[in-house]
Amino acid sequence: MPQYCDTPTNGLLVHIKDFLVFGFCAVLLSALPASVQAQSHAQSVDATAHSESTELEAILFVQSPQPDNGKGAIHLIWIPQPIQQLCLGKTAQQCSAIDYCVRTTSRDVTTCRNLGIPLSRLPSYPHDMRPRRQLSVIYFPIAPIKGFAMLQDFYHHTLRASLKRLSLSTRVKARVRFTRTSEDDDFNVLEILTVAPF
């Protein structure tokens, strides 16, 4: 049966080995938070450098959410100006399909073949247009929006059928915070200014 002798030399080697491993781990762990923090900061700076936020006035279409869950939600849609006339009388989803087919590089897809309008009628979007695509948001009664009571009153006194298809009679003017990044556009409603007709 083999015997092991714990000599002072062996003990010293073990302690040196443990010390080196511990030291390496300590250096690695102390450097890790700094590198993660640096990476997070770089991403934050990059996002800030490529984002643009501004307040402006916009005309939004008012619709009932589909499906409407009966909780008083209101669907607000910001439609690019070049396609607004094409979208009148259509649902928000049909308008979204028109918007998609204007922006896509290939219109030979089912969505664009089933638009119900000739593709030749589709306009082009200016490169600096705001927004760059159809945007929408759904707000509930607790939304912290100035003038939201005016929007609710308008919504509840509008014929249900008018809130299922886009119409000039179901629009509001609003002050919005518009945000543009390199990836996409977005917006939040800050205040309802007036309701149709205007």
C-alpha positions in Angstrom: 0.0 0.0 0.0 1.6 3.3 -1.0 2.3 5.8 1.7 2.3 9.6 1.2 4.6 11.8 3.1 3.5 15.4 3.7 6.9 17.1 3.7 7.4 20.8 4.2 8.3 21.1 0.5 5.1 19.5 -0.6 3.0 21.7 1.7 4.8 24.8 0.3 4.0 23.8 -3.2 0.3 23.3 -2.4 0.1 26.7 -0.7 1.9 28.4 -3.6 -0.5 26.7 -6.1 -3.6 27.8 -4.0 -2.3 31.3 -3.8 -1.7 31.6 -7.5 -5.2 30.3 -8.3 -6.8 32.6 -5.7 -4.8 35.6 -7.1 -5.8 34.9 -10.7 -9.5 34.6 -9.7 -9.3 37.8 -7.7 -7.8 39.7 -10.6 -10.4 38.3 -13.0 -13.3 39.1 -10.8 -12.1 42.7 -10.1 -11.7 43.3 -13.8 -15.1 41.8 -14.8 -17.3 44.5 -13.3 -15.2 47.2 -14.9 -15.4 45.6 -18.3 -19.2 45.0 -18.0 -19.7 48.6 -16.9 -17.6 49.9 -19.8 -19.6 47.8 -22.2 -22.9 49.0 -20.7 -21.7 52.7 -20.9 -20.6 52.2 -24.5 -24.0 50.8 -25.4 -25.7 53.7 -23.6 -23.6 56.3 -25.5 -24.2 54.5 -28.8 -28.0 54.5 -28.2 -28.0 58.1 -27.2 -25.9 59.0 -30.2 -28.4 57.4 -32.6 -31.6 58.6 -31.0 -33.6 61.8 -31.4 -36.5 62.8 -29.3 -38.7 65.8 -29.8 -42.2 67.2 -29.0 -44.5 68.0 -31.9 -48.1 68.1 -33.0 -49.6 65.2 -34.8 -53.0 64.1 -36.2 -54.0 60.7 -34.9 -56.8 58.4 -35.9 -59.0 57.1 -33.2 -60.2 53.5 -33.3 -61.5 50.9 -31.0 -59.1 48.1 -30.1 -59.6 44.9 -32.1 -60.9 42.9 -30.2 -62.3 45.4 -27.7 -62.0 43.9 -24.2 -64.6 46.3 -22.8 -62.1 48.0 -20.4 -62.3 51.4 -22.0 -59.1 51.2 -24.1 -58.7 53.6 -27.0 -56.5 52.8 -30.0 -54.6 55.8 -31.5 -52.9 55.5 -34.9 -50.4 57.8 -36.5 -50.5 57.2 -40.2 -47.8 58.6 -42.6 -49.3 61.5 -44.5 -48.6 60.1 -48.0 -51.0 57.1 -47.5 -53.7 58.7 -45.4 -56.1 59.2 -48.3 -55.6 55.5 -49.4 -56.4 54.4 -45.9 -59.7 56.2 -45.4 -62.5 53.7 -45.1 -60.1 50.8 -44.4 -59.3 49.1 -41.1 -56.1 49.9 -39.2 -54.8 46.5 -40.3 -55.5 47.1 -44.0 -53.7 50.5 -43.7 -50.8 48.8 -42.0 -50.6 46.4 -45.1 -50.5 49.5 -47.4 -47.7 51.0 -45.3 -45.7 47.8 -45.4 -46.0 47.5 -49.2 -44.8 51.1 -49.6 -41.7 50.4 -47.6 -40.8 46.9 -48.7 -38.2 46.3 -51.3 -40.2 43.3 -52.7 -43.9 43.8 -53.4 -44.2 40.3 -54.8 -45.7 38.9 -51.6 -49.2 37.9 -50.7 -49.8 41.0 -48.6 -49.1 43.3 -51.4 -51.0 41.3 -54.0 -54.1 41.4 -51.9 -54.2 45.1 -51.1 -57.3 45.8 -53.2 -55.6 48.7 -54.9 -53.1 48.8 -57.8 -49.5 48.9 -56.6 -49.0 51.7 -59.1 -51.1 53.9 -56.8 -48.7 53.5 -53.9 -46.7 56.7 -53.1 -43.1 56.8 -52.0 -42.1 58.1 -48.6 -39.8 61.1 -48.2 -36.6 60.1 -46.5 -37.1 62.6 -43.6 -40.8 61.8 -43.1 -42.1 61.6 -39.5 -43.1 58.9 -38.7 -41.3 56.5 -41.1 -44.1 54.0 -40.8 -47.5 53.5 -39.3 -47.4 53.7 -35.6 -50.1 53.0 -33.0 -50.6 52.8 -29.3 -53.5 51.7 -27.0 -54.3 53.7 -23.9 -56.4 52.7 -21.0 -58.4 55.2 -18.8 -55.6 55.5 -16.3 -53.3 57.0 -18.9 -51.5 60.1 -17.6 -52.4 62.2 -20.6 -53.5 65.8 -20.4 -56.9 66.2 -22.0 -57.6 62.5 -21.9 -61.1 63.1 -20.6 -61.8 65.0 -23.8 -60.6 62.0 -25.9 -62.8 59.6 -23.8 -65.9 61.8 -24.3 -65.2 62.0 -28.0 -64.7 58.2 -28.2 -67.9 57.3 -26.2 -70.1 59.7 -28.3 -68.8 58.3 -31.7 -70.7 55.6 -33.5 -69.1 52.2 -33.0 -69.0 51.6 -36.7 -66.9 54.7 -37.2 -64.3 53.4 -34.8 -63.6 50.3 -36.8 -62.6 52.0 -40.1 -60.4 55.0 -40.5 -62.2 58.2 -41.1 -61.6 62.0 -41.1 -64.3 62.3 -38.5 -62.5 60.1 -36.0 -59.3 62.1 -35.6 -57.6 64.1 -32.9 -54.8 66.6 -32.8 -52.3 65.7 -30.1 -49.0 66.9 -28.7 -46.7 63.9 -28.8 -43.1 63.0 -27.9 -41.6 61.5 -31.1 -38.5 59.4 -30.8 -36.4 58.3 -33.7 -33.6 55.8 -33.4 -31.5 54.1 -36.1 -33.8 51.1 -35.7 -37.3 52.5 -35.6 -39.7 55.3 -34.7 -41.9 55.5 -31.6 -44.2 58.0 -29.9 -46.1 58.8 -26.7 -49.1 61.0 -26.4 -48.6 63.9 -24.0 -51.8 65.9 -24.5 -55.0 65.8 -26.5 -55.4 69.3 -28.1 -58.7 69.0 -30.0 -61.0 66.5 -31.6 -62.6 66.3 -35.0 -64.0 68.1 -36.9 -61.1 70.5 -37.5 
